[in-house]
Amino acid sequence: MMEVHPSGYYAWRATPVSTRQRENQRLLGLIKQSWLESGGVYGYRKITHDLRDLGEWCGKHRVYRLMRDEGLHSQTGYRRRHGQRYGPPSVAAPNRVQQQFNVTEPNRVWVTDITYSTPSQPSLPAWGRRCLSMYGMQRSMKLQ
């Protein structure tokens, strides 16, 4: 049991809530609303900007203190899903030639090759540079 005089206890209990405490409770309601609307992601800095957008001017340290006392904090990192390092597997066309390039008539078998190089590379022969410039390939390997 604490050694407090009964009259002091009842005087403390009868004191009205201060203006600052009432203002803090009102701000805390706005802070919680903004924090919940962000999905629990926003921290005290963005919450302060949200409050200023609503016309409430208070310091970021006050918002920080109110959020800390209430146990509200920002989401500091996003977890990466394990096992999904690449996109969906590409669908390759069926190999109908089976490396049998002996063709009896023209326009029966077509073969393509993508060479990732720039037209200014000296490793390409002259006809290769002409082909690339003729078809107008860009850096992204898309036709112009």
KEKE-3310 file (N, C-alpha, C; in steps of 0.2 Angstrom, whole numbers, plus 5000, padded with zeros to 4 digits):
npx = (5004:5003:5009:4999:4990:4973:4965:4973:4974:4960:4959:4968:4962:4950:4954:4952:4954:4968:4971:4980:4981:4969:4969:4980:4973:4964:4972:4978:4968:4966:4979:4979:4969:4975:4986:4980:4973:4984:4988:4996:5009:5014:5025:5030:5034:5027:5014:5014:5014:5002:4993:4996:4991:4977:4975:4980:4992:5006:5021:5033:5040:5031:5021:5028:5031:5017:5014:5023:5020:5008:5011:5012:5020:5031:5031:5045:5053:5051:5047:5054:5048:5052:5059:5054:5063:5064:5054:5039:5041:5048:5039:5044:5045:5040:5053:5054:5062:5073:5087:5090:5095:5094:5085:5072:5065:5063:5058:5053:5059:5063:5076:5081:5092:5097:5108:5116:5123:5131:5129:5141:5152:5167:5168:5158:5155:5155:5143:5134:5133:5127:5115:5109:5108:5100:5088:5085:5088:5085:5093:5085:5082:5070:5060:5061)
npy = (4994:5011:5026:5037:5051:5051:5062:5068:5059:5058:5071:5071:5062:5069:5079:5087:5081:5086:5099:5096:5082:5079:5084:5076:5063:5065:5067:5055:5047:5051:5048:5033:5030:5035:5026:5014:5015:5015:5002:4998:5001:5014:5025:5037:5048:5049:5048:5060:5069:5065:5070:5083:5086:5084:5096:5097:5103:5097:5092:5081:5073:5073:5065:5054:5050:5048:5037:5028:5026:5020:5008:5007:5005:5007:4997:4989:4981:4971:4955:4943:4932:4915:4904:4908:4913:4915:4919:4913:4897:4897:4894:4884:4881:4867:4855:4852:4849:4842:4842:4839:4845:4843:4848:4846:4855:4873:4885:4877:4874:4884:4893:4901:4913:4922:4934:4942:4957:4972:4983:4989:4982:4974:4961:4956:4950:4959:4956:4953:4965:4972:4966:4968:4982:4983:4977:4986:4985:4988:4992:4985:4974:4974:4977:4992)
npz = (5000:4996:5003:5003:5007:5009:5005:4996:4986:4982:4977:4967:4959:4955:4947:4932:4915:4906:4894:4884:4885:4881:4868:4863:4863:4853:4842:4842:4838:4824:4820:4821:4812:4800:4800:4799:4787:4779:4779:4789:4786:4785:4793:4807:4800:4787:4792:4799:4788:4782:4792:4791:4778:4781:4788:4801:4812:4819:4827:4821:4830:4841:4835:4833:4847:4852:4843:4847:4861:4859:4852:4839:4824:4809:4794:4791:4782:4768:4765:4755:4743:4744:4733:4721:4709:4696:4681:4674:4665:4649:4633:4621:4604:4595:4590:4575:4564:4569:4568:4555:4541:4527:4515:4503:4495:4492:4505:4514:4527:4539:4548:4562:4571:4585:4588:4600:4599:4594:4580:4578:4582:4578:4577:4569:4553:4537:4530:4540:4547:4538:4537:4550:4550:4539:4544:4554:4569:4586:4602:4611:4604:4596:4582:4573)
capx = (5000:5007:5008:4997:4985:4967:4963:4978:4972:4954:4961:4971:4957:4945:4957:4950:4959:4971:4969:4985:4979:4963:4972:4984:4969:4961:4977:4979:4963:4968:4985:4977:4965:4979:4990:4976:4972:4990:4989:5001:5015:5017:5029:5028:5035:5022:5008:5014:5012:4995:4990:4996:4986:4971:4975:4982:4999:5009:5027:5034:5042:5025:5017:5032:5029:5011:5014:5027:5016:5002:5013:5011:5026:5030:5033:5052:5055:5046:5050:5054:5045:5057:5058:5052:5068:5063:5047:5036:5045:5046:5036:5048:5041:5042:5058:5051:5068:5077:5094:5090:5094:5093:5078:5072:5062:5064:5053:5050:5062:5066:5080:5083:5097:5098:5115:5116:5129:5129:5132:5148:5157:5171:5168:5153:5157:5151:5136:5130:5132:5122:5108:5107:5106:5094:5082:5084:5087:5087:5096:5080:5080:5064:5060:5059)
capy = (5000:5017:5030:5043:5054:5050:5068:5069:5054:5060:5077:5069:5058:5074:5084:5086:5079:5092:5101:5093:5075:5078:5085:5070:5058:5067:5066:5048:5044:5052:5044:5026:5030:5035:5020:5008:5015:5013:4995:4997:5002:5021:5027:5043:5054:5049:5050:5068:5072:5064:5074:5090:5086:5085:5102:5096:5104:5095:5090:5074:5070:5071:5059:5048:5048:5045:5031:5023:5024:5016:5002:5008:5006:5006:4991:4991:4977:4967:4948:4940:4925:4910:4899:4911:4918:4917:4920:4906:4894:4899:4889:4883:4878:4860:4854:4847:4848:4837:4844:4836:4851:4841:4850:4845:4861:4879:4888:4871:4874:4891:4893:4908:4914:4928:4936:4948:4961:4979:4983:4992:4977:4972:4953:4954:4951:4964:4955:4953:4972:4975:4963:4971:4988:4982:4976:4991:4982:4993:4989:4980:4968:4974:4980:4999)
capz = (5000:4995:5009:5001:5011:5006:5002:4990:4981:4979:4974:4960:4955:4953:4942:4925:4910:4903:4887:4881:4885:4876:4861:4861:4862:4847:4837:4842:4834:4818:4818:4820:4806:4794:4800:4797:4780:4775:4780:4794:4783:4786:4800:4810:4795:4783:4796:4800:4782:4781:4796:4788:4773:4784:4791:4808:4812:4825:4826:4820:4837:4845:4832:4835:4854:4852:4840:4851:4867:4857:4850:4831:4820:4802:4792:4789:4777:4765:4764:4748:4743:4742:4727:4714:4707:4689:4679:4671:4660:4642:4629:4615:4598:4594:4586:4569:4560:4572:4565:4548:4537:4520:4512:4496:4491:4495:4509:4518:4533:4541:4554:4565:4576:4588:4590:4604:4597:4591:4573:4577:4584:4573:4576:4564:4546:4533:4528:4546:4549:4533:4539:4556:4548:4535:4548:4559:4576:4591:4608:4614:4599:4593:4576:4573)
cpx = (5004:5004:5006:4991:4978:4964:4967:4976:4965:4955:4964:4966:4951:4948:4954:4956:4962:4970:4974:4984:4973:4965:4976:4979:4965:4966:4978:4974:4964:4974:4983:4973:4970:4984:4987:4975:4978:4992:4995:5008:5018:5020:5027:5029:5029:5015:5008:5012:5005:4991:4990:4991:4979:4970:4977:4990:5001:5016:5028:5036:5036:5021:5021:5031:5023:5010:5018:5023:5011:5004:5013:5018:5026:5033:5040:5055:5050:5050:5049:5052:5051:5055:5056:5057:5067:5056:5045:5041:5043:5043:5040:5044:5044:5048:5056:5057:5072:5084:5095:5089:5094:5086:5078:5069:5063:5057:5050:5053:5065:5070:5082:5089:5097:5105:5115:5123:5126:5132:5139:5153:5161:5171:5163:5156:5153:5144:5132:5129:5127:5115:5105:5105:5100:5088:5081:5083:5089:5091:5091:5078:5073:5064:5058:5052)
cpy = (5006:5022:5037:5045:5053:5057:5070:5065:5056:5067:5076:5066:5063:5079:5082:5084:5086:5093:5097:5085:5074:5079:5079:5064:5059:5065:5058:5044:5045:5048:5036:5026:5030:5029:5014:5008:5014:5005:4993:4998:5009:5021:5034:5049:5055:5051:5057:5071:5071:5069:5082:5091:5087:5092:5102:5097:5102:5093:5083:5070:5069:5065:5053:5045:5045:5038:5025:5021:5019:5009:5002:5009:5005:4999:4992:4987:4973:4960:4946:4933:4920:4906:4902:4916:4919:4917:4913:4904:4896:4893:4889:4879:4871:4859:4849:4846:4842:4837:4840:4842:4849:4842:4849:4851:4867:4881:4882:4872:4881:4890:4900:4908:4921:4929:4942:4952:4967:4979:4986:4988:4974:4964:4951:4955:4957:4963:4955:4960:4975:4972:4966:4978:4988:4981:4981:4989:4987:4989:4984:4974:4968:4978:4987:5000)
cpz = (5000:5001:5006:5005:5006:5002:4996:4985:4978:4975:4967:4956:4952:4948:4935:4920:4907:4896:4882:4880:4880:4869:4858:4860:4855:4841:4836:4838:4826:4815:4817:4814:4800:4794:4797:4789:4776:4775:4785:4792:4785:4793:4802:4805:4790:4786:4797:4794:4780:4786:4794:4782:4775:4788:4799:4808:4819:4823:4825:4826:4841:4842:4833:4842:4855:4849:4844:4857:4865:4854:4842:4828:4813:4800:4789:4784:4774:4763:4757:4748:4741:4737:4721:4712:4700:4687:4677:4666:4653:4638:4623:4610:4598:4589:4580:4564:4562:4569:4558:4543:4529:4518:4505:4492:4495:4499:4513:4526:4534:4548:4556:4570:4579:4591:4594:4603:4594:4584:4573:4580:4578:4572:4571:4557:4542:4532:4534:4548:4544:4535:4545:4554:4544:4539:4553:4566:4581:4597:4611:4610:4597:4587:4577:4570)
residu = (MET:MET:GLU:VAL:HIS:PRO:SER:GLY:TYR:TYR:ALA:TRP:ARG:ALA:THR:PRO:VAL:SER:THR:ARG:GLN:ARG:GLU:ASN:GLN:ARG:LEU:LEU:GLY:LEU:ILE:LYS:GLN:SER:TRP:LEU:GLU:SER:GLY:GLY:VAL:TYR:GLY:TYR:ARG:LYS:ILE:THR:HIS:ASP:LEU:ARG:ASP:LEU:GLY:GLU:TRP:CYS:GLY:LYS:HIS:ARG:VAL:TYR:ARG:LEU:MET:ARG:ASP:GLU:GLY:LEU:HIS:SER:GLN:THR:GLY:TYR:ARG:ARG:ARG:HIS:GLY:GLN:ARG:TYR:GLY:PRO:PRO:SER:VAL:ALA:ALA:PRO:ASN:ARG:VAL:GLN:GLN:GLN:PHE:ASN:VAL:THR:GLU:PRO:ASN:ARG:VAL:TRP:VAL:THR:ASP:ILE:THR:TYR:SER:THR:PRO:SER:GLN:PRO:SER:LEU:PRO:ALA:TRP:GLY:ARG:ARG:CYS:LEU:SER:MET:TYR:GLY:MET:GLN:ARG:SER:MET:LYS:LEU:GLN)
# end
